[in-house]
Amino acid sequence: MKALVTGGEGGLGRAIRARLEREGYEVESLDLVSGFDVTDPAAWERVSSVDLACLNAGVLTGEGDVRKLTDEQYRRAVSVNVDGVVFGVRRLAQVMDRGVIVATASLAGLTAMPTDAIYSLTKHAVVGFVRSVAPLLAPIRLNAVCPGIADTPMIDEQRDAFSAAGFPLLRPEDVADAVWSAATSTETGECWFVQPGREPAPFVFPNLPGPRRDGSRVGPPPTGPPPS
């Protein structure tokens, strides 16, 4: 069995790779440090079919004040966190007949994250994309994991503050276990929350109030193309 992990040389990526290897997969690491840029569509053209793909690469902007946000910080976060997932899913859907794709989103994709609003924007995009495109990819299954704050080098600048506050952090292995749960789920379009001290599980999204016409409920909107 073959798998790939983007961002495979980072803290979460290494833990995911180790978990998949224990499950018997031959794992390829696709990471910028080894020459693979997830933001480059041409790089994805060289990717072939796998049984399991983990689209894990992600970055913070490093800027909490949107008034000081640079164009470069914004573009890099959107490119890595959103383009890296969209390009990956597009390519994998072209070359895979079946199998599983798991995208790493974040709890910041399920709630507000004022300390990095652009990061939260990108992870909301990943959650919305996974939920929207998953039904179109069958028999490929596509799910997401939404971890809380994990103990990786991404939090090095805030590590002392978390320690002083006694705030529990996820171990990278906890996230890797959740990735495996999402990968082995029989469902598609799920977004698994991952929090310290809790078993990972699919997040239950609240129902939206639907439209009414003359006081009566209206069914869902049509999903096909408009009539010509």
C-alpha positions in Angstrom: 0.0 0.0 0.0 1.2 3.5 -0.9 0.6 6.8 0.9 1.8 10.4 0.6 2.0 13.1 3.2 2.5 16.8 2.3 4.4 18.8 4.9 5.9 15.4 5.8 9.0 16.8 7.4 7.2 18.9 10.0 6.1 17.9 13.5 2.6 16.7 12.5 3.9 15.3 9.2 6.5 13.1 10.8 4.0 11.7 13.3 1.5 11.0 10.5 4.2 9.2 8.4 5.2 7.1 11.4 1.6 6.1 12.1 1.0 5.1 8.4 4.2 3.1 8.3 3.1 1.2 11.4 -0.1 0.4 9.5 2.0 -1.1 6.6 2.1 1.8 4.2 5.1 2.8 2.1 5.0 6.6 2.7 6.3 9.3 0.4 7.0 12.7 2.1 6.3 15.7 -0.1 7.8 18.8 1.6 9.3 22.1 0.6 12.6 21.1 2.3 12.9 18.1 0.0 11.9 20.1 -3.1 8.2 19.7 -3.3 6.1 22.9 -3.3 2.4 22.3 -2.7 1.5 25.7 -4.1 3.0 24.8 -7.6 0.4 23.1 -9.9 3.2 21.8 -12.0 4.7 19.9 -9.1 1.4 18.1 -8.6 1.4 16.9 -12.2 4.2 14.6 -11.2 2.2 12.9 -8.4 0.7 9.5 -9.2 -2.0 7.4 -7.6 -1.7 6.3 -3.9 -4.0 4.4 -1.6 -4.0 7.2 1.0 -3.0 10.8 0.7 -2.6 13.2 3.7 -2.7 16.8 2.6 -1.1 18.2 5.8 1.2 21.1 4.8 0.2 24.4 6.5 1.7 27.6 7.8 0.7 30.5 10.1 1.1 34.1 9.0 3.0 35.1 12.1 0.9 38.4 12.3 -2.0 38.8 14.6 -2.8 42.4 13.6 -4.5 42.5 10.2 -3.5 46.2 9.9 0.2 45.1 9.8 -0.3 42.0 7.6 1.9 42.1 4.5 0.8 40.9 1.1 3.5 38.3 1.2 2.3 36.9 4.6 -1.3 36.8 3.3 -0.5 35.2 -0.1 1.8 32.5 1.4 -0.8 31.4 3.9 -3.5 31.2 1.3 -1.2 29.4 -1.2 0.1 26.8 1.2 -3.1 26.2 3.2 -5.7 26.4 0.5 -4.0 26.0 -2.9 -2.0 23.1 -1.5 -5.2 21.3 -0.6 -7.2 22.2 -3.7 -4.3 21.4 -6.1 -3.7 18.1 -4.3 -7.3 17.0 -4.3 -7.7 17.9 -8.0 -4.6 15.9 -9.0 -5.4 12.9 -6.8 -9.0 12.8 -8.1 -7.5 12.6 -11.6 -5.2 9.7 -10.9 -7.0 7.7 -8.1 -9.8 5.3 -8.9 -10.5 4.8 -5.2 -8.8 5.3 -1.9 -8.8 8.0 0.7 -7.7 11.7 1.0 -7.4 13.3 4.5 -6.8 17.1 4.7 -5.4 18.7 7.8 -7.6 21.7 8.7 -7.8 23.0 12.3 -10.2 24.0 15.0 -9.5 27.4 13.6 -11.6 26.2 10.7 -14.6 25.6 13.0 -14.4 28.6 15.2 -12.8 32.1 15.4 -9.0 32.5 15.9 -8.4 36.2 16.5 -4.6 35.6 17.0 -4.3 34.8 13.3 -7.4 35.7 11.3 -5.9 34.7 8.0 -4.9 31.3 9.2 -8.5 30.9 10.4 -9.8 32.1 7.0 -7.7 29.4 5.2 -8.8 26.6 7.5 -12.5 27.6 7.2 -11.8 27.3 3.4 -10.4 23.8 3.8 -13.4 22.7 5.9 -15.9 24.2 3.4 -14.0 22.7 0.4 -13.9 19.2 1.9 -17.6 19.2 2.8 -18.6 20.5 -0.6 -16.4 18.5 -2.9 -16.4 15.1 -1.0 -19.8 13.9 -2.4 -18.5 14.5 -6.0 -15.4 12.3 -5.6 -17.0 8.9 -4.9 -15.7 6.2 -4.6 -12.7 8.2 -3.3 -13.4 9.3 0.2 -12.3 12.7 1.5 -12.3 13.8 5.1 -10.6 16.4 7.2 -9.1 16.6 10.7 -9.4 19.7 12.8 -6.8 19.7 15.5 -6.5 22.1 18.4 -3.1 23.4 19.3 -0.4 20.8 18.9 3.0 20.7 20.4 5.1 21.4 17.3 7.7 24.0 16.3 4.9 26.2 14.9 4.1 27.3 18.5 7.7 27.9 19.6 7.2 31.6 20.1 4.1 31.0 22.3 5.4 27.9 24.1 6.2 29.7 27.3 2.8 31.3 27.4 1.0 28.0 27.0 3.2 26.5 29.7 2.6 29.3 32.2 -1.2 29.1 31.6 -1.2 25.3 32.0 -2.9 25.0 28.7 -2.9 21.4 27.4 -1.4 20.7 24.0 -2.0 17.9 21.6 0.9 15.5 21.0 1.6 15.1 17.3 0.8 11.4 17.8 -2.7 12.4 18.9 -3.3 14.2 15.6 -1.8 11.2 13.7 -4.2 8.9 15.4 -7.1 11.2 14.4 -5.8 11.2 10.8 -6.0 7.4 10.9 -9.5 7.5 12.3 -10.6 9.8 9.5 -8.8 7.7 6.9 -10.5 4.5 8.0 -14.0 6.0 8.4 -16.5 4.6 6.0 -18.0 8.1 5.6 -16.9 11.0 3.4 -17.0 14.8 3.9 -16.4 14.5 7.7 -14.4 17.0 9.7 -12.9 15.3 12.8 -12.2 17.5 15.8 -9.1 16.7 17.8 -8.8 18.1 21.4 -6.6 17.1 24.4 -8.3 14.6 26.7 -11.1 13.8 24.2 -11.5 11.0 21.7 -11.5 12.4 18.1 -14.9 12.4 16.4 -16.7 13.9 13.5 -17.9 17.4 14.2 -21.6 17.8 14.1 -22.5 20.9 12.1 -25.6 22.7 13.1 -28.5 22.7 10.6 -29.1 26.0 8.8 -32.6 27.5 8.8 -34.0 26.8 5.3 -36.0 29.0 3.1 -39.8 29.2 3.3 -42.4 30.1 0.7 -45.9 31.1 1.8 -45.1 29.8 5.2 -44.1 26.3 4.0 -40.6 24.7 3.9 -38.8 24.6 0.7 -36.5 21.7 -0.3 -32.8 22.0 -0.9 -31.6 24.0 -3.9 -30.8 22.1 -7.2 -27.3 20.8 -7.3 -27.0 20.2 -11.1 -26.1 22.8 -13.8 -28.8 25.2 -14.7 -31.0 24.2 -17.7 -29.7 25.5 -21.1 
